[in-house]
Amino acid sequence: MNKSGVLLAGAVAALCVGWSPQPAAAAQNYQVWVSNEKSGDVTVIDGSTLKVVGTVLAGKRPRGIHSSPDGKSVYVALSGTPIEAPPELDAAGNPIFKKGHGKDDDDDDDDKVVSDKSADGIGVLNVATRQLTGKIKVGSDPEEFAVSPDGRKIYVSNEDVKTASIVDIASGKVEHIILVGQEPEGVAMTPDGNRIYVTCETGGDILVVDAHTYKTLAHFNVPPRPRSVDFLSNGTVGFIPSESAGVLNIFDPATFKVTKTITLPQGTRPMRVRAGPDSAKVYVSDGRAGTVTVLDARSYAVENTVKVGKRPWGIVLSPDGKLLFSANGPSNDVSVVDLAQGKEIARV
């Protein structure tokens, strides 16, 4: 592993982290890498000084971002599909789409969107040199993805074609394509690396895929616009936020059943969920509410709501679990939250 770790945070989609192999240095020697969807680059923030130390050109519309297990590379999802403004919400918090959105008819306005498919792929960034060294073709319009624990595979959601792609990193080839639901977005792996979860925005579909055979093991539903998935470190409990309903779904990964639904504070539009490294707390970025919600990981009680920047999406924790970084899209900044104090202490 490289001497300085990497934490990754998408300004709109995700945040990513890595750390030093030396325990004594792990708390300080890390970087936060932030994908910037509009400017086509990635910002590098030093974890000890909380200062920007570099910018890496990536390509069109970088969103999901994750590091390789050895910390030497950062992968970022690139897309030539034009950016659309967030939809307006109705009184119930559901998105109001233009006529035809999400349908397969020939009159769908989405068919008129001109996309640059040559720009689609997963960009490979060298952490040491801070340069783009290549691009892996992973199918159409990649948004989010997960990297296998051994660093050999990437599991990608292809948002505009209702599929997920299994990609071999070394060969750069798509090995398998899985049909999922409308607008697949979040991708996550269970802590043991045996199962892949894909969330689909429109219908709230959650697909569970065997990471070895690529067979679909389960299909269950949560309220619309599930954005992400995370698990306690032992893999016994999973969490999925539903943006439209303003809730956090608690599910049992053994039975694939939702066991509890937690209503988050009023006005919350949950995006990214992260379980703390000690499995004591769960953190949710609240989107349009401009906050991060902190919950007890056992009782699921809401313990705190921390004010951050505008429409926080990607969140990530420092290697020592003391700081939370929130990527705030519209305000073009990253909030640094001291979790012991329960408040924002810096804005980068």
FENWOQUI-V348581 format. One record per helix or strand. SS is the DSSP state (H for helix, E for strand). FROM is the first residue (numbers start at 1). TO is the last residue. If there is no record, write none. Layout:
SS | FROM | TO
SS | FROM | TO
//
This chain:
E | 5 | 10
E | 15 | 17
H | 23 | 26
E | 30 | 36
E | 41 | 46
E | 52 | 57
E | 65 | 67
E | 73 | 78
E | 88 | 89
E | 95 | 96
H | 109 | 112
H | 117 | 119
E | 121 | 126
E | 131 | 136
E | 142 | 147
E | 153 | 158
H | 159 | 161
E | 163 | 168
E | 173 | 179
E | 184 | 189
E | 195 | 200
E | 205 | 210
E | 216 | 221
E | 226 | 226
E | 230 | 231
E | 238 | 242
E | 247 | 252
E | 257 | 263
E | 273 | 275
E | 281 | 285
E | 287 | 287
E | 291 | 296
E | 302 | 307
E | 312 | 317
E | 323 | 328
E | 333 | 338
E | 343 | 347
//
